[in-house]
Amino acid sequence: MRVAKIRWTDEEDMELTKGIKLSKSYSVISREMGRSRSACIGRAYRLGLCAKAPAPPIAALERSVSSYHEIAVRSFRGDCTQHAMEAVLVLEKNECSWPIGHPTDEGFHFCRAQVSAEGGSYCAVHRATALLPAIQKEVSA
């Protein structure tokens, strides 16, 4: 059992600082110093040496996700023809949504075959294509 040390010496502060700068975990630092992990974390916090940056506020994350979504929607609508938008609207629930052609091309459409029994958004053929390992996709391309 460790005996609690109350005061921190300048040498211990330097050793703690050095351990953090070397990206050692607090568990390793605490073992080397003979202090508890919590004591090392607390001292690092009081010295302003916290190894991890604070997490961004949740509101900022939500804002960035929503702004990304808005940009994606705007760019999608800007690139697509009216024909492509209509192709999306006529797609039924149990029809394969594998795109055929480019959304800006006049002949753009979806496969529209019956959705695979395994579930998902694609027919059996397109589901198998979508789930191919990356190596097989590179060879067939």
Secondary structure, 3 states (H helix, E strand, C coil): CCCCCCCCCHHHHHHHHHHHHCCCCHHHHHHHHCCCHHHHHHHHHHHCCCCCCCCCCHHHHHHHHHHHHHHHHHHHHHHCCHHHHHHHHCCCCCECCCEECCCCCCCCEECCCECCCCCCCCCHHHHHHHCCCHHHHHHHC
